Amino acid sequence: MPRKPFVKSDPRAGRKPGSRSRLSNALIQDLYDEWMEGGKDALRIMRIEEPAQFVKCALATLPREWLIESVTGELGDEELDEMIVRIREQLAKPQDAPLMIEAKVNGDDRATEVVERD
C-alpha cells in the first residue's frame, strides 16, 4: 500500500500536539530533581577529578552572544566628534609602564604571594 502524502489537516499525521514540550518539561524536571539531590557535590568532585571538564561545563552555561548597547547611538554628531577628539588625545599621550604582577606558586598550584610592581 503506497504511503499517503502529509496533509496538514489530517489528525492522524505527525506527532501529537504538545508531546515534544511534555518530554522537554519532564527532562528539565528530572534534571532539576537530580541537581537538588547532589548537583553541588557532583560539581565539587568534577572540579577536583576532571578540572578541564569542569571548565567546559561552566563555560557551556554562559551565553554565547552578548548584547551590548552603545550609548553613542543617542549622541548627536557634534558630541560624537568631541568624543573622538578626546579619545585620540588620550591615545596620543605617553602611556605609563604596565603594572607587573609577580606570583610565587606552591606545590598545589595555588598562588601563595602576589606582589605588585611598578
Buried (B, 14 or more C-beta within 10 A) or exposed (E): EEEEEEEEEEEEEEEEEEEEEEEEEEEEEEEEEEEEEEEEEEBEEBBEEEEEEBEEEEEEEEEEEEEEEEEEEEEEEEEEEEEEEEEEEEEEEEEEEEEEEEEEEEEEEEEEEEEEEE
